């Protein structure tokens, strides 16, 4: 058996973020969300079965 570890109560961490830092974080987040959407679209296109070509 492993060691039993007691759970500690959750702690809240307060940080200070400047407005310009927050603006940059939001811009980075938006860019990452766009990249995720683009990659999901590419993945969906790759996973689609290719139409069979009949002659």
mmCIF entry with sequence, helices, sheets and N, C-alpha, C, O atoms, coordinates in Angstrom:
data_MODEL
# 
_entry.id   MODEL 
# 
_entity.id                         1 
_entity.type                       polymer 
_entity.pdbx_number_of_molecules   1 
# 
_entity_poly.entity_id                      1 
_entity_poly.type                           'polypeptide(L)' 
_entity_poly.nstd_linkage                   no 
_entity_poly.nstd_monomer                   no 
_entity_poly.pdbx_seq_one_letter_code       
;(UNK)(UNK)(UNK)(UNK)(UNK)(UNK)(UNK)(UNK)(UNK)(UNK)(UNK)(UNK)(UNK)(UNK)(UNK)(UNK)
(UNK)(UNK)(UNK)(UNK)(UNK)(UNK)(UNK)(UNK)(UNK)(UNK)(UNK)(UNK)(UNK)(UNK)(UNK)(UNK)
(UNK)(UNK)(UNK)(UNK)(UNK)(UNK)(UNK)(UNK)(UNK)(UNK)(UNK)(UNK)(UNK)(UNK)(UNK)(UNK)
(UNK)(UNK)(UNK)(UNK)(UNK)(UNK)(UNK)
;
_entity_poly.pdbx_seq_one_letter_code_can   XXXXXXXXXXXXXXXXXXXXXXXXXXXXXXXXXXXXXXXXXXXXXXXXXXXXXXX 
_entity_poly.pdbx_strand_id                 A 
# 
loop_
_entity_poly_seq.entity_id 
_entity_poly_seq.num 
_entity_poly_seq.mon_id 
_entity_poly_seq.hetero 
1 1  UNK n 
1 2  UNK n 
1 3  UNK n 
1 4  UNK n 
1 5  UNK n 
1 6  UNK n 
1 7  UNK n 
1 8  UNK n 
1 9  UNK n 
1 10 UNK n 
1 11 UNK n 
1 12 UNK n 
1 13 UNK n 
1 14 UNK n 
1 15 UNK n 
1 16 UNK n 
1 17 UNK n 
1 18 UNK n 
1 19 UNK n 
1 20 UNK n 
1 21 UNK n 
1 22 UNK n 
1 23 UNK n 
1 24 UNK n 
1 25 UNK n 
1 26 UNK n 
1 27 UNK n 
1 28 UNK n 
1 29 UNK n 
1 30 UNK n 
1 31 UNK n 
1 32 UNK n 
1 33 UNK n 
1 34 UNK n 
1 35 UNK n 
1 36 UNK n 
1 37 UNK n 
1 38 UNK n 
1 39 UNK n 
1 40 UNK n 
1 41 UNK n 
1 42 UNK n 
1 43 UNK n 
1 44 UNK n 
1 45 UNK n 
1 46 UNK n 
1 47 UNK n 
1 48 UNK n 
1 49 UNK n 
1 50 UNK n 
1 51 UNK n 
1 52 UNK n 
1 53 UNK n 
1 54 UNK n 
1 55 UNK n 
# 
_struct_asym.id          A 
_struct_asym.entity_id   1 
# 
_struct_conf.conf_type_id            HELX_P 
_struct_conf.id                      HELX_P1 
_struct_conf.pdbx_PDB_helix_id       AA1 
_struct_conf.beg_label_comp_id       UNK 
_struct_conf.beg_label_asym_id       A 
_struct_conf.beg_label_seq_id        19 
_struct_conf.pdbx_beg_PDB_ins_code   ? 
_struct_conf.end_label_comp_id       UNK 
_struct_conf.end_label_asym_id       A 
_struct_conf.end_label_seq_id        47 
_struct_conf.pdbx_end_PDB_ins_code   ? 
_struct_conf.beg_auth_comp_id        UNK 
_struct_conf.beg_auth_asym_id        A 
_struct_conf.beg_auth_seq_id         19 
_struct_conf.end_auth_comp_id        UNK 
_struct_conf.end_auth_asym_id        A 
_struct_conf.end_auth_seq_id         47 
_struct_conf.pdbx_PDB_helix_class    1 
_struct_conf.details                 ? 
_struct_conf.pdbx_PDB_helix_length   29 
# 
_struct_conf_type.id          HELX_P 
_struct_conf_type.criteria    ? 
_struct_conf_type.reference   ? 
# 
loop_
_atom_site.group_PDB 
_atom_site.id 
_atom_site.type_symbol 
_atom_site.label_atom_id 
_atom_site.label_alt_id 
_atom_site.label_comp_id 
_atom_site.label_asym_id 
_atom_site.label_entity_id 
_atom_site.label_seq_id 
_atom_site.pdbx_PDB_ins_code 
_atom_site.Cartn_x 
_atom_site.Cartn_y 
_atom_site.Cartn_z 
_atom_site.occupancy 
_atom_site.B_iso_or_equiv 
_atom_site.pdbx_formal_charge 
_atom_site.auth_seq_id 
_atom_site.auth_comp_id 
_atom_site.auth_asym_id 
_atom_site.auth_atom_id 
_atom_site.pdbx_PDB_model_num 
ATOM 1   N N  . UNK A 1 1  ? 0.840   -1.190 0.000   1.00 0.00 ? 1  UNK A N  1 
ATOM 2   C CA . UNK A 1 1  ? 0.000   0.000  0.000   1.00 0.00 ? 1  UNK A CA 1 
ATOM 3   C C  . UNK A 1 1  ? 0.877   1.242  0.000   1.00 0.00 ? 1  UNK A C  1 
ATOM 4   O O  . UNK A 1 1  ? 1.999   1.232  0.507   1.00 0.00 ? 1  UNK A O  1 
ATOM 5   N N  . UNK A 1 2  ? 0.344   2.313  -0.580  1.00 0.00 ? 2  UNK A N  1 
ATOM 6   C CA . UNK A 1 2  ? 1.068   3.578  -0.645  1.00 0.00 ? 2  UNK A CA 1 
ATOM 7   C C  . UNK A 1 2  ? 0.874   4.385  0.623   1.00 0.00 ? 2  UNK A C  1 
ATOM 8   O O  . UNK A 1 2  ? 0.115   4.004  1.514   1.00 0.00 ? 2  UNK A O  1 
ATOM 9   N N  . UNK A 1 3  ? 1.553   5.476  0.685   1.00 0.00 ? 3  UNK A N  1 
ATOM 10  C CA . UNK A 1 3  ? 1.452   6.379  1.824   1.00 0.00 ? 3  UNK A CA 1 
ATOM 11  C C  . UNK A 1 3  ? 0.141   7.148  1.759   1.00 0.00 ? 3  UNK A C  1 
ATOM 12  O O  . UNK A 1 3  ? -0.262  7.612  0.692   1.00 0.00 ? 3  UNK A O  1 
ATOM 13  N N  . UNK A 1 4  ? -0.513  7.278  2.885   1.00 0.00 ? 4  UNK A N  1 
ATOM 14  C CA . UNK A 1 4  ? -1.760  8.038  2.957   1.00 0.00 ? 4  UNK A CA 1 
ATOM 15  C C  . UNK A 1 4  ? -1.414  9.507  3.161   1.00 0.00 ? 4  UNK A C  1 
ATOM 16  O O  . UNK A 1 4  ? -0.668  9.862  4.073   1.00 0.00 ? 4  UNK A O  1 
ATOM 17  N N  . UNK A 1 5  ? -1.965  10.349 2.302   1.00 0.00 ? 5  UNK A N  1 
ATOM 18  C CA . UNK A 1 5  ? -1.713  11.786 2.393   1.00 0.00 ? 5  UNK A CA 1 
ATOM 19  C C  . UNK A 1 5  ? -3.031  12.474 2.684   1.00 0.00 ? 5  UNK A C  1 
ATOM 20  O O  . UNK A 1 5  ? -4.016  12.276 1.974   1.00 0.00 ? 5  UNK A O  1 
ATOM 21  N N  . UNK A 1 6  ? -3.043  13.281 3.729   1.00 0.00 ? 6  UNK A N  1 
ATOM 22  C CA . UNK A 1 6  ? -4.276  13.998 4.050   1.00 0.00 ? 6  UNK A CA 1 
ATOM 23  C C  . UNK A 1 6  ? -4.434  15.189 3.120   1.00 0.00 ? 6  UNK A C  1 
ATOM 24  O O  . UNK A 1 6  ? -3.462  15.867 2.789   1.00 0.00 ? 6  UNK A O  1 
ATOM 25  N N  . UNK A 1 7  ? -5.660  15.434 2.707   1.00 0.00 ? 7  UNK A N  1 
ATOM 26  C CA . UNK A 1 7  ? -5.939  16.554 1.809   1.00 0.00 ? 7  UNK A CA 1 
ATOM 27  C C  . UNK A 1 7  ? -5.963  17.852 2.596   1.00 0.00 ? 7  UNK A C  1 
ATOM 28  O O  . UNK A 1 7  ? -6.587  17.945 3.653   1.00 0.00 ? 7  UNK A O  1 
ATOM 29  N N  . UNK A 1 8  ? -5.281  18.840 2.070   1.00 0.00 ? 8  UNK A N  1 
ATOM 30  C CA . UNK A 1 8  ? -5.278  20.155 2.700   1.00 0.00 ? 8  UNK A CA 1 
ATOM 31  C C  . UNK A 1 8  ? -6.434  20.975 2.136   1.00 0.00 ? 8  UNK A C  1 
ATOM 32  O O  . UNK A 1 8  ? -6.840  20.769 0.993   1.00 0.00 ? 8  UNK A O  1 
ATOM 33  N N  . UNK A 1 9  ? -6.960  21.894 2.921   1.00 0.00 ? 9  UNK A N  1 
ATOM 34  C CA . UNK A 1 9  ? -8.032  22.742 2.385   1.00 0.00 ? 9  UNK A CA 1 
ATOM 35  C C  . UNK A 1 9  ? -7.500  23.593 1.237   1.00 0.00 ? 9  UNK A C  1 
ATOM 36  O O  . UNK A 1 9  ? -6.326  23.961 1.214   1.00 0.00 ? 9  UNK A O  1 
ATOM 37  N N  . UNK A 1 10 ? -8.371  23.898 0.297   1.00 0.00 ? 10 UNK A N  1 
ATOM 38  C CA . UNK A 1 10 ? -7.942  24.700 -0.846  1.00 0.00 ? 10 UNK A CA 1 
ATOM 39  C C  . UNK A 1 10 ? -7.510  26.082 -0.389  1.00 0.00 ? 10 UNK A C  1 
ATOM 40  O O  . UNK A 1 10 ? -8.038  26.631 0.578   1.00 0.00 ? 10 UNK A O  1 
ATOM 41  N N  . UNK A 1 11 ? -6.551  26.623 -1.095  1.00 0.00 ? 11 UNK A N  1 
ATOM 42  C CA . UNK A 1 11 ? -6.048  27.951 -0.784  1.00 0.00 ? 11 UNK A CA 1 
ATOM 43  C C  . UNK A 1 11 ? -6.268  28.850 -1.988  1.00 0.00 ? 11 UNK A C  1 
ATOM 44  O O  . UNK A 1 11 ? -6.194  28.398 -3.130  1.00 0.00 ? 11 UNK A O  1 
ATOM 45  N N  . UNK A 1 12 ? -6.535  30.103 -1.735  1.00 0.00 ? 12 UNK A N  1 
ATOM 46  C CA . UNK A 1 12 ? -6.732  31.073 -2.801  1.00 0.00 ? 12 UNK A CA 1 
ATOM 47  C C  . UNK A 1 12 ? -5.459  31.881 -2.971  1.00 0.00 ? 12 UNK A C  1 
ATOM 48  O O  . UNK A 1 12 ? -4.893  32.388 -2.003  1.00 0.00 ? 12 UNK A O  1 
ATOM 49  N N  . UNK A 1 13 ? -5.020  31.994 -4.208  1.00 0.00 ? 13 UNK A N  1 
ATOM 50  C CA . UNK A 1 13 ? -3.824  32.764 -4.516  1.00 0.00 ? 13 UNK A CA 1 
ATOM 51  C C  . UNK A 1 13 ? -4.242  34.042 -5.226  1.00 0.00 ? 13 UNK A C  1 
ATOM 52  O O  . UNK A 1 13 ? -4.918  33.999 -6.253  1.00 0.00 ? 13 UNK A O  1 
ATOM 53  N N  . UNK A 1 14 ? -3.847  35.149 -4.689  1.00 0.00 ? 14 UNK A N  1 
ATOM 54  C CA . UNK A 1 14 ? -4.154  36.446 -5.291  1.00 0.00 ? 14 UNK A CA 1 
ATOM 55  C C  . UNK A 1 14 ? -2.907  36.971 -5.989  1.00 0.00 ? 14 UNK A C  1 
ATOM 56  O O  . UNK A 1 14 ? -1.816  36.979 -5.419  1.00 0.00 ? 14 UNK A O  1 
ATOM 57  N N  . UNK A 1 15 ? -3.084  37.407 -7.220  1.00 0.00 ? 15 UNK A N  1 
ATOM 58  C CA . UNK A 1 15 ? -1.962  37.974 -7.962  1.00 0.00 ? 15 UNK A CA 1 
ATOM 59  C C  . UNK A 1 15 ? -2.371  39.323 -8.537  1.00 0.00 ? 15 UNK A C  1 
ATOM 60  O O  . UNK A 1 15 ? -3.556  39.608 -8.711  1.00 0.00 ? 15 UNK A O  1 
ATOM 61  N N  . UNK A 1 16 ? -1.397  40.124 -8.820  1.00 0.00 ? 16 UNK A N  1 
ATOM 62  C CA . UNK A 1 16 ? -1.647  41.419 -9.443  1.00 0.00 ? 16 UNK A CA 1 
ATOM 63  C C  . UNK A 1 16 ? -1.197  41.347 -10.894 1.00 0.00 ? 16 UNK A C  1 
ATOM 64  O O  . UNK A 1 16 ? -0.067  40.953 -11.186 1.00 0.00 ? 16 UNK A O  1 
ATOM 65  N N  . UNK A 1 17 ? -2.088  41.731 -11.798 1.00 0.00 ? 17 UNK A N  1 
ATOM 66  C CA . UNK A 1 17 ? -1.773  41.729 -13.220 1.00 0.00 ? 17 UNK A CA 1 
ATOM 67  C C  . UNK A 1 17 ? -2.025  43.133 -13.754 1.00 0.00 ? 17 UNK A C  1 
ATOM 68  O O  . UNK A 1 17 ? -3.104  43.699 -13.576 1.00 0.00 ? 17 UNK A O  1 
ATOM 69  N N  . UNK A 1 18 ? -1.023  43.675 -14.404 1.00 0.00 ? 18 UNK A N  1 
ATOM 70  C CA . UNK A 1 18 ? -1.192  45.001 -14.993 1.00 0.00 ? 18 UNK A CA 1 
ATOM 71  C C  . UNK A 1 18 ? -2.133  44.921 -16.191 1.00 0.00 ? 18 UNK A C  1 
ATOM 72  O O  . UNK A 1 18 ? -2.308  43.855 -16.781 1.00 0.00 ? 18 UNK A O  1 
ATOM 73  N N  . UNK A 1 19 ? -2.728  46.035 -16.540 1.00 0.00 ? 19 UNK A N  1 
ATOM 74  C CA . UNK A 1 19 ? -3.682  46.062 -17.655 1.00 0.00 ? 19 UNK A CA 1 
ATOM 75  C C  . UNK A 1 19 ? -3.045  45.626 -18.959 1.00 0.00 ? 19 UNK A C  1 
ATOM 76  O O  . UNK A 1 19 ? -3.655  44.891 -19.735 1.00 0.00 ? 19 UNK A O  1 
ATOM 77  N N  . UNK A 1 20 ? -1.819  46.072 -19.206 1.00 0.00 ? 20 UNK A N  1 
ATOM 78  C CA . UNK A 1 20 ? -1.161  45.685 -20.454 1.00 0.00 ? 20 UNK A CA 1 
ATOM 79  C C  . UNK A 1 20 ? -0.857  44.189 -20.470 1.00 0.00 ? 20 UNK A C  1 
ATOM 80  O O  . UNK A 1 20 ? -0.936  43.548 -21.518 1.00 0.00 ? 20 UNK A O  1 
ATOM 81  N N  . UNK A 1 21 ? -0.511  43.635 -19.311 1.00 0.00 ? 21 UNK A N  1 
ATOM 82  C CA . UNK A 1 21 ? -0.280  42.190 -19.230 1.00 0.00 ? 21 UNK A CA 1 
ATOM 83  C C  . UNK A 1 21 ? -1.576  41.431 -19.471 1.00 0.00 ? 21 UNK A C  1 
ATOM 84  O O  . UNK A 1 21 ? -1.589  40.423 -20.177 1.00 0.00 ? 21 UNK A O  1 
ATOM 85  N N  . UNK A 1 22 ? -2.659  41.912 -18.888 1.00 0.00 ? 22 UNK A N  1 
ATOM 86  C CA . UNK A 1 22 ? -3.950  41.260 -19.068 1.00 0.00 ? 22 UNK A CA 1 
ATOM 87  C C  . UNK A 1 22 ? -4.377  41.319 -20.530 1.00 0.00 ? 22 UNK A C  1 
ATOM 88  O O  . UNK A 1 22 ? -4.884  40.338 -21.076 1.00 0.00 ? 22 UNK A O  1 
ATOM 89  N N  . UNK A 1 23 ? -4.171  42.465 -21.155 1.00 0.00 ? 23 UNK A N  1 
ATOM 90  C CA . UNK A 1 23 ? -4.513  42.628 -22.567 1.00 0.00 ? 23 UNK A CA 1 
ATOM 91  C C  . UNK A 1 23 ? -3.716  41.637 -23.420 1.00 0.00 ? 23 UNK A C  1 
ATOM 92  O O  . UNK A 1 23 ? -4.261  41.023 -24.337 1.00 0.00 ? 23 UNK A O  1 
ATOM 93  N N  . UNK A 1 24 ? -2.425  41.486 -23.112 1.00 0.00 ? 24 UNK A N  1 
ATOM 94  C CA . UNK A 1 24 ? -1.580  40.554 -23.861 1.00 0.00 ? 24 UNK A CA 1 
ATOM 95  C C  . UNK A 1 24 ? -2.016  39.112 -23.626 1.00 0.00 ? 24 UNK A C  1 
ATOM 96  O O  . UNK A 1 24 ? -2.040  38.314 -24.563 1.00 0.00 ? 24 UNK A O  1 
ATOM 97  N N  . UNK A 1 25 ? -2.359  38.773 -22.395 1.00 0.00 ? 25 UNK A N  1 
ATOM 98  C CA . UNK A 1 25 ? -2.832  37.421 -22.098 1.00 0.00 ? 25 UNK A CA 1 
ATOM 99  C C  . UNK A 1 25 ? -4.115  37.111 -22.858 1.00 0.00 ? 25 UNK A C  1 
ATOM 100 O O  . UNK A 1 25 ? -4.284  36.007 -23.375 1.00 0.00 ? 25 UNK A O  1 
ATOM 101 N N  . UNK A 1 26 ? -5.016  38.080 -22.925 1.00 0.00 ? 26 UNK A N  1 
ATOM 102 C CA . UNK A 1 26 ? -6.264  37.880 -23.661 1.00 0.00 ? 26 UNK A CA 1 
ATOM 103 C C  . UNK A 1 26 ? -5.998  37.695 -25.149 1.00 0.00 ? 26 UNK A C  1 
ATOM 104 O O  . UNK A 1 26 ? -6.630  36.862 -25.798 1.00 0.00 ? 26 UNK A O  1 
ATOM 105 N N  . UNK A 1 27 ? -5.061  38.473 -25.689 1.00 0.00 ? 27 UNK A N  1 
ATOM 106 C CA . UNK A 1 27 ? -4.711  38.342 -27.105 1.00 0.00 ? 27 UNK A CA 1 
ATOM 107 C C  . UNK A 1 27 ? -4.079  36.979 -27.376 1.00 0.00 ? 27 UNK A C  1 
ATOM 108 O O  . UNK A 1 27 ? -4.395  36.332 -28.375 1.00 0.00 ? 27 UNK A O  1 
ATOM 109 N N  . UNK A 1 28 ? -3.192  36.546 -26.492 1.00 0.00 ? 28 UNK A N  1 
ATOM 110 C CA . UNK A 1 28 ? -2.571  35.225 -26.639 1.00 0.00 ? 28 UNK A CA 1 
ATOM 111 C C  . UNK A 1 28 ? -3.620  34.127 -26.577 1.00 0.00 ? 28 UNK A C  1 
ATOM 112 O O  . UNK A 1 28 ? -3.577  33.174 -27.354 1.00 0.00 ? 28 UNK A O  1 
ATOM 113 N N  . UNK A 1 29 ? -4.559  34.261 -25.655 1.00 0.00 ? 29 UNK A N  1 
ATOM 114 C CA . UNK A 1 29 ? -5.629  33.270 -25.508 1.00 0.00 ? 29 UNK A CA 1 
ATOM 115 C C  . UNK A 1 29 ? -6.471  33.198 -26.775 1.00 0.00 ? 29 UNK A C  1 
ATOM 116 O O  . UNK A 1 29 ? -6.800  32.110 -27.247 1.00 0.00 ? 29 UNK A O  1 
ATOM 117 N N  . UNK A 1 30 ? -6.816  34.353 -27.321 1.00 0.00 ? 30 UNK A N  1 
ATOM 118 C CA . UNK A 1 30 ? -7.619  34.393 -28.540 1.00 0.00 ? 30 UNK A CA 1 
ATOM 119 C C  . UNK A 1 30 ? -6.878  33.738 -29.702 1.00 0.00 ? 30 UNK A C  1 
ATOM 120 O O  . UNK A 1 30 ? -7.474  33.000 -30.487 1.00 0.00 ? 30 UNK A O  1 
ATOM 121 N N  . UNK A 1 31 ? -5.595  34.008 -29.809 1.00 0.00 ? 31 UNK A N  1 
ATOM 122 C CA . UNK A 1 31 ? -4.797  33.409 -30.876 1.00 0.00 ? 31 UNK A CA 1 
ATOM 123 C C  . UNK A 1 31 ? -4.737  31.890 -30.715 1.00 0.00 ? 31 UNK A C  1 
ATOM 124 O O  . UNK A 1 31 ? -4.850  31.157 -31.697 1.00 0.00 ? 31 UNK A O  1 
ATOM 125 N N  . UNK A 1 32 ? -4.561  31.421 -29.493 1.00 0.00 ? 32 UNK A N  1 
ATOM 126 C CA . UNK A 1 32 ? -4.516  29.980 -29.252 1.00 0.00 ? 32 UNK A CA 1 
ATOM 127 C C  . UNK A 1 32 ? -5.857  29.322 -29.562 1.00 0.00 ? 32 UNK A C  1 
ATOM 128 O O  . UNK A 1 32 ? -5.895  28.222 -30.114 1.00 0.00 ? 32 UNK A O  1 
ATOM 129 N N  . UNK A 1 33 ? -6.956  29.985 -29.212 1.00 0.00 ? 33 UNK A N  1 
ATOM 130 C CA . UNK A 1 33 ? -8.273  29.436 -29.525 1.00 0.00 ? 33 UNK A CA 1 
ATOM 131 C C  . UNK A 1 33 ? -8.477  29.334 -31.031 1.00 0.00 ? 33 UNK A C  1 
ATOM 132 O O  . UNK A 1 33 ? -9.065  28.365 -31.511 1.00 0.00 ? 33 UNK A O  1 
ATOM 133 N N  . UNK A 1 34 ? -7.997  30.324 -31.780 1.00 0.00 ? 34 UNK A N  1 
ATOM 134 C CA . UNK A 1 34 ? -8.094  30.271 -33.242 1.00 0.00 ? 34 UNK A CA 1 
ATOM 135 C C  . UNK A 1 34 ? -7.259  29.129 -33.799 1.00 0.00 ? 34 UNK A C  1 
ATOM 136 O O  . UNK A 1 34 ? -7.689  28.441 -34.725 1.00 0.00 ? 34 UNK A O  1 
ATOM 137 N N  . UNK A 1 35 ? -6.075  28.921 -33.246 1.00 0.00 ? 35 UNK A N  1 
ATOM 138 C CA . UNK A 1 35 ? -5.220  27.822 -33.691 1.00 0.00 ? 35 UNK A CA 1 
ATOM 139 C C  . UNK A 1 35 ? -5.873  26.476 -33.406 1.00 0.00 ? 35 UNK A C  1 
ATOM 140 O O  . UNK A 1 35 ? -5.815  25.570 -34.238 1.00 0.00 ? 35 UNK A O  1 
ATOM 141 N N  . UNK A 1 36 ? -6.489  26.337 -32.247 1.00 0.00 ? 36 UNK A N  1 
ATOM 142 C CA . UNK A 1 36 ? -7.173  25.091 -31.895 1.00 0.00 ? 36 UNK A CA 1 
ATOM 143 C C  . UNK A 1 36 ? -8.315  24.828 -32.871 1.00 0.00 ? 36 UNK A C  1 
ATOM 144 O O  . UNK A 1 36 ? -8.490  23.702 -33.335 1.00 0.00 ? 36 UNK A O  1 
ATOM 145 N N  . UNK A 1 37 ? -9.090  25.865 -33.182 1.00 0.00 ? 37 UNK A N  1 
ATOM 146 C CA . UNK A 1 37 ? -10.195 25.704 -34.125 1.00 0.00 ? 37 UNK A CA 1 
ATOM 147 C C  . UNK A 1 37 ? -9.674  25.286 -35.494 1.00 0.00 ? 37 UNK A C  1 
ATOM 148 O O  . UNK A 1 37 ? -10.259 24.417 -36.141 1.00 0.00 ? 37 UNK A O  1 
ATOM 149 N N  . UNK A 1 38 ? -8.582  25.896 -35.938 1.00 0.00 ? 38 UNK A N  1 
ATOM 150 C CA . UNK A 1 38 ? -8.008  25.561 -37.241 1.00 0.00 ? 38 UNK A CA 1 
ATOM 151 C C  . UNK A 1 38 ? -7.490  24.122 -37.250 1.00 0.00 ? 38 UNK A C  1 
ATOM 152 O O  . UNK A 1 38 ? -7.701  23.396 -38.221 1.00 0.00 ? 38 UNK A O  1 
ATOM 153 N N  . UNK A 1 39 ? -6.823  23.713 -36.191 1.00 0.00 ? 39 UNK A N  1 
ATOM 154 C CA . UNK A 1 39 ? -6.301  22.349 -36.116 1.00 0.00 ? 39 UNK A CA 1 
ATOM 155 C C  . UNK A 1 39 ? -7.426  21.323 -36.046 1.00 0.00 ? 39 UNK A C  1 
ATOM 156 O O  . UNK A 1 39 ? -7.317  20.242 -36.625 1.00 0.00 ? 39 UNK A O  1 
ATOM 157 N N  . UNK A 1 40 ? -8.501  21.652 -35.346 1.00 0.00 ? 40 UNK A N  1 
ATOM 158 C CA . UNK A 1 40 ? -9.651  20.739 -35.296 1.00 0.00 ? 40 UNK A CA 1 
ATOM 159 C C  . UNK A 1 40 ? -10.264 20.569 -36.675 1.00 0.00 ? 40 UNK A C  1 
ATOM 160 O O  . UNK A 1 40 ? -10.653 19.466 -37.058 1.00 0.00 ? 40 UNK A O  1 
ATOM 161 N N  . UNK A 1 41 ? -10.350 21.667 -37.422 1.00 0.00 ? 41 UNK A N  1 
ATOM 162 C CA . UNK A 1 41 ? -10.887 21.603 -38.774 1.00 0.00 ? 41 UNK A CA 1 
ATOM 163 C C  . UNK A 1 41 ? -9.996  20.741 -39.661 1.00 0.00 ? 41 UNK A C  1 
ATOM 164 O O  . UNK A 1 41 ? -10.493 19.906 -40.418 1.00 0.00 ? 41 UNK A O  1 
ATOM 165 N N  . UNK A 1 42 ? -8.690  20.938 -39.572 1.00 0.00 ? 42 UNK A N  1 
ATOM 166 C CA . UNK A 1 42 ? -7.760  20.125 -40.353 1.00 0.00 ? 42 UNK A CA 1 
ATOM 167 C C  . UNK A 1 42 ? -7.871  18.654 -39.975 1.00 0.00 ? 42 UNK A C  1 
ATOM 168 O O  . UNK A 1 42 ? -7.845  17.786 -40.847 1.00 0.00 ? 42 UNK A O  1 
ATOM 169 N N  . UNK A 1 43 ? -7.992  18.374 -38.709 1.00 0.00 ? 43 UNK A N  1 
ATOM 170 C CA . UNK A 1 43 ? -8.114  16.995 -38.246 1.00 0.00 ? 43 UNK A CA 1 
ATOM 171 C C  . UNK A 1 43 ? -9.394  16.367 -38.762 1.00 0.00 ? 43 UNK A C  1 
ATOM 172 O O  . UNK A 1 43 ? -9.394  15.210 -39.183 1.00 0.00 ? 43 UNK A O  1 
ATOM 173 N N  . UNK A 1 44 ? -10.487 17.120 -38.735 1.00 0.00 ? 44 UNK A N  1 
ATOM 174 C CA . UNK A 1 44 ? -11.760 16.600 -39.231 1.00 0.00 ? 44 UNK A CA 1 
ATOM 175 C C  . UNK A 1 44 ? -11.666 16.306 -40.723 1.00 0.00 ? 44 UNK A C  1 
ATOM 176 O O  . UNK A 1 44 ? -12.226 15.315 -41.190 1.00 0.00 ? 44 UNK A O  1 
ATOM 177 N N  . UNK A 1 45 ? -10.970 17.147 -41.473 1.00 0.00 ? 45 UNK A N  1 
ATOM 178 C CA . UNK A 1 45 ? -10.826 16.929 -42.910 1.00 0.00 ? 45 UNK A CA 1 
ATOM 179 C C  . UNK A 1 45 ? -9.991  15.690 -43.196 1.00 0.00 ? 45 UNK A C  1 
ATOM 180 O O  . UNK A 1 45 ? -10.281 14.954 -44.139 1.00 0.00 ? 45 UNK A O  1 
ATOM 181 N N  . UNK A 1 46 ? -8.972  15.453 -42.405 1.00 0.00 ? 46 UNK A N  1 
ATOM 182 C CA . UNK A 1 46 ? -8.119  14.283 -42.598 1.00 0.00 ? 46 UNK A CA 1 
ATOM 183 C C  . UNK A 1 46 ? -8.874  13.006 -42.253 1.00 0.00 ? 46 UNK A C  1 
ATOM 184 O O  . UNK A 1 46 ? -8.669  11.971 -42.888 1.00 0.00 ? 46 UNK A O  1 
ATOM 185 N N  . UNK A 1 47 ? -9.740  13.073 -41.259 1.00 0.00 ? 47 UNK A N  1 
ATOM 186 C CA . UNK A 1 47 ? -10.441 11.876 -40.800 1.00 0.00 ? 47 UNK A CA 1 
ATOM 187 C C  . UNK A 1 47 ? -11.620 11.510 -41.688 1.00 0.00 ? 47 UNK A C  1 
ATOM 188 O O  . UNK A 1 47 ? -12.130 10.393 -41.602 1.00 0.00 ? 47 UNK A O  1 
ATOM 189 N N  . UNK A 1 48 ? -12.063 12.433 -42.540 1.00 0.00 ? 48 UNK A N  1 
ATOM 190 C CA . UNK A 1 48 ? -13.178 12.119 -43.425 1.00 0.00 ? 48 UNK A CA 1 
ATOM 191 C C  . UNK A 1 48 ? -12.739 11.082 -44.442 1.00 0.00 ? 48 UNK A C  1 
ATOM 192 O O  . UNK A 1 48 ? -11.633 11.168 -44.974 1.00 0.00 ? 48 UNK A O  1 
ATOM 193 N N  . UNK A 1 49 ? -13.592 10.103 -44.718 1.00 0.00 ? 49 UNK A N  1 
ATOM 194 C CA . UNK A 1 49 ? -13.224 9.121  -45.746 1.00 0.00 ? 49 UNK A CA 1 
ATOM 195 C C  . UNK A 1 49 ? -13.198 9.812  -47.108 1.00 0.00 ? 49 UNK A C  1 
ATOM 196 O O  . UNK A 1 49 ? -14.092 10.586 -47.450 1.00 0.00 ? 49 UNK A O  1 
ATOM 197 N N  . UNK A 1 50 ? -12.158 9.514  -47.868 1.00 0.00 ? 50 UNK A N  1 
ATOM 198 C CA . UNK A 1 50 ? -12.050 10.121 -49.188 1.00 0.00 ? 50 UNK A CA 1 
ATOM 199 C C  . UNK A 1 50 ? -13.078 9.495  -50.118 1.00 0.00 ? 50 UNK A C  1 
ATOM 200 O O  . UNK A 1 50 ? -13.294 8.284  -50.085 1.00 0.00 ? 50 UNK A O  1 
ATOM 201 N N  . UNK A 1 51 ? -13.712 10.317 -50.949 1.00 0.00 ? 51 UNK A N  1 
ATOM 202 C CA . UNK A 1 51 ? -14.696 9.760  -51.878 1.00 0.00 ? 51 UNK A CA 1 
ATOM 203 C C  . UNK A 1 51 ? -14.005 8.841  -52.884 1.00 0.00 ? 51 UNK A C  1 
ATOM 204 O O  . UNK A 1 51 ? -12.928 9.153  -53.393 1.00 0.00 ? 51 UNK A O  1 
ATOM 205 N N  . UNK A 1 52 ? -14.634 7.718  -53.155 1.00 0.00 ? 52 UNK A N  1 
ATOM 206 C CA . UNK A 1 52 ? -14.048 6.770  -54.095 1.00 0.00 ? 52 UNK A CA 1 
ATOM 207 C C  . UNK A 1 52 ? -14.271 7.275  -55.515 1.00 0.00 ? 52 UNK A C  1 
ATOM 208 O O  . UNK A 1 52 ? -15.340 7.777  -55.860 1.00 0.00 ? 52 UNK A O  1 
ATOM 209 N N  . UNK A 1 53 ? -13.250 7.128  -56.307 1.00 0.00 ? 53 UNK A N  1 
ATOM 210 C CA . UNK A 1 53 ? -13.322 7.573  -57.699 1.00 0.00 ? 53 UNK A CA 1 
ATOM 211 C C  . UNK A 1 53 ? -13.654 6.360  -58.550 1.00 0.00 ? 53 UNK A C  1 
ATOM 212 O O  . UNK A 1 53 ? -12.897 5.390  -58.590 1.00 0.00 ? 53 UNK A O  1 
ATOM 213 N N  . UNK A 1 54 ? -14.786 6.422  -59.228 1.00 0.00 ? 54 UNK A N  1 
ATOM 214 C CA . UNK A 1 54 ? -15.184 5.317  -60.104 1.00 0.00 ? 54 UNK A CA 1 
ATOM 215 C C  . UNK A 1 54 ? -15.101 5.789  -61.540 1.00 0.00 ? 54 UNK A C  1 
ATOM 216 O O  . UNK A 1 54 ? -15.420 6.934  -61.857 1.00 0.00 ? 54 UNK A O  1 
ATOM 217 N N  . UNK A 1 55 ? -14.667 4.888  -62.399 1.00 0.00 ? 55 UNK A N  1 
ATOM 218 C CA . UNK A 1 55 ? -14.552 5.229  -63.816 1.00 0.00 ? 55 UNK A CA 1 
ATOM 219 C C  . UNK A 1 55 ? -15.388 4.311  -64.637 1.00 0.00 ? 55 UNK A C  1 
ATOM 220 O O  . UNK A 1 55 ? -15.425 4.438  -65.861 1.00 0.00 ? 55 UNK A O  1 
# 
